[in-house]
Amino acid sequence: MLLNLYDPIPGPILISGDQASGKTTLLQAIATATEQMHSPSDVQYSVITQYPKEWDDIYSKQNNAGIYSTQDPTTQDLLYSLVTWAHNNKGDQQSVLLLIDDLEALTKLNQQAEQSLRWLLLRGPSRRVWPIVTINPSRARHINLWLEFFRTRLFGRIFDSTESKFTDRRF
């Protein structure tokens, strides 16, 4: 899969699949590919996850701008700083990948963090901030309104086809 970081049309990317289907592994592969293909001055990434220990292998990588726990208050600061950076980014230099492992966990933050996340999902790619987000389809019905932000969706293994209806909404 190739993503043109200069073309905002795909918008934020949603990765949906059952537990243990490889969603986190795919995000880690994206981080690894970023390290191999781009200099830090061109592309950096930040990770928001409930399980930072799963990301121990990339803590010291050059393109890594940080690994944040969804429970950590600094995660809210990250979202706000990305919005501020995106407002000032004229789109001709660096890109940032925002790798969010489990959208549902992130939607439980405070109102300002929710506003920052909403802005990044709506306008981030046009300002070179690319949210790439995972969701477990069995939990998607709890955050159905957030799913409307995603035009590009990748599906992994979803055993119960009735659960896929929440993440496979056709526009």
Secondary structure in CASP SS format (residue, H / E / C, confidence):
PFRMAT SS
TARGET T0000
AUTHOR 0000-0000-0000
METHOD secondary structure of the structure
MODEL  1
M C 1.00
L C 1.00
L C 1.00
N C 1.00
L C 1.00
Y C 1.00
D C 1.00
P C 1.00
I C 1.00
P C 1.00
G C 1.00
P C 1.00
I E 1.00
L E 1.00
I E 1.00
S E 1.00
G C 1.00
D C 1.00
Q C 1.00
A C 1.00
S C 1.00
G C 1.00
K H 1.00
T H 1.00
T H 1.00
L H 1.00
L H 1.00
Q H 1.00
A H 1.00
I H 1.00
A H 1.00
T H 1.00
A H 1.00
T H 1.00
E H 1.00
Q H 1.00
M H 1.00
H C 1.00
S C 1.00
P C 1.00
S C 1.00
D C 1.00
V E 1.00
Q E 1.00
Y E 1.00
S E 1.00
V E 1.00
I E 1.00
T E 1.00
Q C 1.00
Y C 1.00
P H 1.00
K H 1.00
E H 1.00
W H 1.00
D H 1.00
D H 1.00
I H 1.00
Y C 1.00
S C 1.00
K C 1.00
Q C 1.00
N C 1.00
N E 1.00
A E 1.00
G E 1.00
I E 1.00
Y E 1.00
S E 1.00
T C 1.00
Q C 1.00
D C 1.00
P C 1.00
T H 1.00
T H 1.00
Q H 1.00
D H 1.00
L H 1.00
L H 1.00
Y H 1.00
S H 1.00
L H 1.00
V H 1.00
T H 1.00
W H 1.00
A H 1.00
H H 1.00
N H 1.00
N C 1.00
K C 1.00
G C 1.00
D C 1.00
Q C 1.00
Q C 1.00
S E 1.00
V E 1.00
L E 1.00
L E 1.00
L E 1.00
I E 1.00
D E 1.00
D C 1.00
L H 1.00
E H 1.00
A H 1.00
L H 1.00
T C 1.00
K C 1.00
L C 1.00
N C 1.00
Q H 1.00
Q H 1.00
A H 1.00
E H 1.00
Q H 1.00
S H 1.00
L H 1.00
R H 1.00
W H 1.00
L H 1.00
L H 1.00
L H 1.00
R H 1.00
G H 1.00
P H 1.00
S H 1.00
R H 1.00
R C 1.00
V E 1.00
W E 1.00
P E 1.00
I E 1.00
V E 1.00
T E 1.00
I E 1.00
N C 1.00
P H 1.00
S H 1.00
R H 1.00
A H 1.00
R H 1.00
H H 1.00
I H 1.00
N H 1.00
L H 1.00
W H 1.00
L H 1.00
E C 1.00
F C 1.00
F C 1.00
R C 1.00
T E 1.00
R E 1.00
L E 1.00
F E 1.00
G C 1.00
R C 1.00
I C 1.00
F C 1.00
D C 1.00
S H 1.00
T H 1.00
E H 1.00
S H 1.00
K C 1.00
F C 1.00
T C 1.00
D C 1.00
R C 1.00
R C 1.00
F C 1.00
END
